[in-house]
Amino acid sequence: MSIWLVGAGPMASTYAKVLSSLTNRSVTIIANTPIRSKVLAEKYGMNYFAGGLQNALKSLPIPDAAIIALPVDILAKAAYELVVAGVSKVLIEKPGCLSSDELLPIITAVKKHENFVAIAYNRRYLSSVIEARKRIKSAEKILSVNFEFCEDAPRIEALSTPLLIKEKWLLANSSHVIDLAFHLCGQPSEIRSEISGSLGWHPKGADFRGTGITNKGANFSYLADWRGPGRWGLEIILPNERLILRPIEKLSVMQRGSFEPKQIKIEDQLDKDYKPGLYLQTKAFLSDEIDATLVTLEEQFNLIKNVYNPISNY
């Protein structure tokens, strides 16, 4: 299998590390920066092309698959170009776009060219999440779920990230937690959102709260107050267990009849050796069989319109 890794920044580097450990793969790094792409390619024994994606599509054989690890504001454009060029499988770093409208041309092109396109939400593949998913399946019923997607506002404000991305930060970053909650507990069938406040880099809101019910019958609630400190977290109440993912990379369980959560020992060596969840996600994407855990293009389109936009006021 031939693979293009589009990008040479920090996220592309994490993918390169994973790809270098997967055998029988020919990987070429496609970027605009000769120095960074060369250094990355030499580090992991890969090929590189530093003339940019459009020139690569004209100059090189079309690959079997491509992973796009570019800034959020140019993800959708790159994905469209790869799909139209005939790349069979494309994985786009989350969230894939800054608005659902950006996905429409890709969806149309996919229907025409019969490609497979997925959005990379690597936390679906965390060892802690895999164990939580098993326990949810065994319980057969989810009573309720609550989650927080707090962000460190001073840190984000200081980032050199373009303002147009910061203004969509809930989609660009916080959607990791929101996606995970509804992936595990069902998609919202009802949602009631409250948004207040604002920040200089995020004028649409600073305090997010809401409730609803999922299509699996689970009540849900959420909050995120970006005006003060906090962290991501997710708690799922089953008939006999409370699953606590805080931090999300760890799983603690509170059993009925006890007030003490106990951390569960899980096999998480891959999450320690690579960016958490990335190895299994990449392996699933490159597999001959489509993994239902991957976020499809259509799923992301619907999530943006029906979940992320109502929660965020975008």
C-alpha positions in Angstrom: 0.0 0.0 0.0 1.3 3.5 -0.9 0.4 6.3 1.5 0.8 10.0 1.4 1.2 11.9 4.7 0.1 15.4 3.8 1.8 17.9 6.2 5.1 18.1 8.1 4.1 19.8 11.3 3.8 18.3 14.9 0.7 16.3 14.1 2.2 14.9 10.9 5.2 13.9 13.0 3.0 11.8 15.3 1.5 10.0 12.3 4.9 9.4 10.8 6.0 7.7 14.0 2.9 5.4 13.8 3.3 4.7 10.1 7.0 3.8 10.4 6.0 0.9 12.7 3.4 -0.5 10.3 5.1 -2.9 7.9 4.6 -3.2 4.1 3.7 0.5 3.7 5.4 3.0 1.3 5.0 6.4 2.8 5.7 9.8 1.1 5.5 13.0 3.1 3.9 15.8 1.0 4.6 19.3 2.2 5.5 22.9 1.2 8.5 23.1 3.6 11.6 21.4 2.3 13.6 21.4 5.6 10.9 20.1 7.8 9.7 17.4 5.3 13.2 16.2 4.7 14.1 16.0 8.4 10.8 14.1 9.1 11.3 11.8 6.2 14.9 11.0 7.1 14.0 10.3 10.8 11.4 7.7 9.8 12.9 6.3 6.6 10.3 7.8 4.3 10.2 9.6 1.0 9.2 13.2 0.7 8.0 15.8 -1.8 8.4 19.4 -0.9 6.5 21.0 -3.8 3.0 21.0 -2.2 0.0 18.9 -2.7 -1.2 20.2 -6.0 2.2 19.7 -7.6 2.4 16.2 -6.0 -0.9 15.3 -7.6 0.5 16.3 -11.0 4.0 14.8 -10.6 3.7 11.6 -8.6 1.7 8.4 -8.9 -1.6 8.6 -7.0 -1.4 6.8 -3.7 -3.7 4.2 -2.3 -4.4 6.2 0.8 -3.7 9.6 2.3 -3.6 11.1 5.8 -4.1 14.8 6.0 -2.4 16.5 9.0 -2.6 20.2 8.0 -4.0 23.3 9.8 -7.7 23.1 10.3 -8.6 25.9 7.8 -7.1 24.0 4.8 -8.1 20.5 5.7 -11.2 20.4 3.6 -9.6 21.8 0.5 -6.8 19.2 0.6 -9.3 16.4 1.1 -11.4 17.5 -1.9 -8.3 17.6 -4.1 -7.2 14.1 -3.0 -10.7 12.6 -3.5 -11.1 14.1 -7.0 -7.7 12.8 -7.9 -8.8 9.3 -7.2 -7.2 8.5 -3.8 -9.3 5.5 -2.5 -9.0 6.2 1.2 -8.5 9.5 2.9 -8.2 10.3 6.6 -8.6 13.9 7.6 -7.4 15.2 10.9 -10.3 16.4 13.2 -12.5 18.3 12.8 -12.0 18.2 9.0 -13.3 21.7 8.4 -14.4 24.9 10.0 -18.0 24.6 8.9 -20.3 21.9 7.5 -20.6 23.7 4.2 -16.9 22.9 3.6 -17.7 19.2 3.6 -20.5 19.3 1.0 -18.1 19.3 -2.1 -16.2 16.4 -0.6 -19.4 14.4 0.1 -20.5 15.0 -3.6 -17.1 14.0 -4.9 -17.0 10.8 -2.7 -20.4 9.7 -4.1 -19.0 10.2 -7.7 -15.6 8.6 -7.2 -16.6 6.0 -4.5 -13.8 6.9 -2.1 -13.8 6.3 1.6 -13.2 9.4 3.8 -13.0 9.5 7.6 -12.4 12.1 10.2 -9.7 11.4 12.7 -11.0 11.4 16.3 -8.2 9.4 17.9 -9.8 9.4 21.4 -12.3 6.9 20.2 -9.4 4.4 20.2 -8.0 5.1 23.6 -7.4 2.0 25.7 -9.6 3.6 28.4 -12.4 4.1 25.9 -12.2 0.6 24.5 -12.6 -0.8 28.1 -15.5 1.7 28.8 -17.2 0.6 25.6 -17.0 -3.1 26.7 -18.5 -2.3 30.0 -21.3 -0.3 28.4 -22.1 -3.2 26.1 -22.2 -5.6 29.0 -24.5 -3.3 31.0 -27.0 -3.2 28.0 -28.3 0.1 29.3 -27.0 3.6 29.8 -28.8 5.7 32.4 -27.1 9.0 31.9 -23.9 10.8 31.0 -22.4 14.1 31.8 -19.3 15.7 30.3 -17.1 18.8 30.5 -15.1 20.3 27.7 -13.3 23.1 29.6 -10.4 24.9 27.9 -7.4 26.8 29.2 -8.3 30.2 27.8 -5.0 32.0 28.6 -3.0 29.3 26.9 -5.2 29.3 23.8 -5.1 33.1 23.6 -1.3 33.0 23.5 -1.2 30.5 20.7 0.0 31.6 17.2 -3.0 29.8 15.8 -4.9 32.0 13.3 -7.9 33.8 14.8 -10.4 32.2 12.4 -9.5 28.8 13.9 -9.6 30.1 17.5 -13.1 31.5 16.8 -14.3 28.0 16.1 -12.3 26.4 19.0 -15.2 24.3 20.2 -15.3 22.6 16.9 -11.6 22.6 16.3 -10.6 21.2 19.7 -13.4 20.6 22.3 -15.3 18.4 19.8 -13.0 15.6 20.9 -14.9 15.3 24.2 -18.4 15.9 22.7 -17.8 13.4 20.0 -16.7 10.8 22.5 -19.7 11.3 24.8 -22.2 10.7 22.0 -20.2 8.0 20.4 -20.4 6.0 23.6 -23.9 6.9 24.7 -25.8 7.5 21.5 -26.5 10.6 19.3 -28.7 13.4 20.7 -32.4 13.1 19.8 -33.2 16.2 22.0 -30.8 18.9 23.0 -31.3 22.2 24.9 -28.3 24.5 25.0 -27.4 27.7 26.9 -24.6 29.9 25.9 -23.4 33.1 27.6 -20.3 35.3 27.9 -17.5 35.8 25.4 -13.8 35.9 25.1 -11.6 38.2 22.9 -10.6 35.2 20.7 -14.0 33.4 21.0 -16.8 36.0 20.7 -19.6 33.4 20.3 -19.5 32.3 23.9 -17.4 31.4 27.0 -19.9 29.5 29.2 -21.7 26.5 27.6 -24.3 24.4 29.4 -27.0 22.0 28.2 -29.1 18.9 28.6 -30.9 16.4 26.5 -31.5 12.8 25.7 -29.8 10.4 23.3 -31.2 7.9 20.8 -30.2 5.2 23.2 -32.4 6.7 26.0 -29.6 8.1 28.0 -30.1 11.5 29.7 -27.1 13.8 29.2 -25.8 17.1 30.6 -22.7 19.1 29.9 -20.9 22.3 30.9 -17.8 24.1 30.0 -16.9 27.5 31.5 -13.9 28.8 29.7 -13.7 31.8 32.0 -12.0 29.8 34.7 -9.8 26.7 35.2 -11.0 23.2 34.4 -10.3 20.1 32.4 -12.0 17.6 30.0 -14.0 14.9 31.7 -16.7 12.3 31.0 -18.8 10.3 33.4 -21.3 7.6 32.4 -23.8 6.1 34.8 -24.8 2.4 34.2 -27.2 0.4 36.4 -24.3 -0.9 38.5 -21.3 1.2 37.6 -20.2 4.8 37.2 -17.5 5.0 34.5 -15.2 8.0 35.1 -12.9 9.2 32.3 -11.0 12.1 33.9 -8.5 12.4 32.4 -10.0 10.7 29.4 -6.9 8.5 29.0 -7.6 6.8 32.4 -10.7 4.8 33.5 -12.0 4.7 37.0 -15.1 2.8 38.1 -17.4 3.4 41.0 -19.4 0.3 41.8 -22.9 0.4 43.2 -22.7 0.4 47.0 -19.4 2.2 47.1 -18.4 5.9 47.0 -14.8 5.2 46.1 -13.9 5.1 42.4 -11.1 2.6 41.6 -8.8 3.1 38.7 -9.0 0.1 36.2 -5.8 -1.5 35.0 -5.8 -1.5 31.2 -3.3 -2.5 28.6 -2.3 1.0 27.4 1.2 0.5 26.1 0.3 1.7 22.7 -1.1 4.9 24.2 2.3 5.4 26.0 4.4 4.6 22.9 2.5 6.8 20.5 0.1 9.7 20.7 -2.8 8.1 22.6 -5.3 6.4 20.4 -3.4 7.2 17.2 -1.8 3.8 16.5 -5.1 1.8 16.6 -7.0 4.6 14.7 -4.4 4.6 11.9 -4.3 0.8 11.8 -8.1 0.7 11.5 -8.1 3.3 8.7 -5.5 1.3 6.7 -7.3 -2.0 7.2 -9.1 -3.6 4.3 -12.3 -3.7 6.3 -14.1 -0.5 7.3 -14.1 0.1 11.0 -17.4 1.4 12.4 -15.5 3.3 15.1 -14.1 5.7 12.5 -16.1 9.0 12.1 -17.4 9.0 8.6 -17.7 12.2 6.5 -21.5 12.1 6.6 -21.5 11.5 10.4 -19.3 14.6 10.9 -21.5 16.7 8.6 -24.5 15.8 10.7 -22.7 16.3 14.0 -21.6 19.8 13.1 -25.1 20.8 12.0 -27.1 19.1 14.7 -24.7 19.0 17.7 -21.6 21.2 17.6 -23.4 24.3 16.1 -26.3 24.3 18.6 -23.8 23.8 21.5 -21.5 26.5 20.3 -23.7 29.1 18.7 -21.7 28.9 15.5 
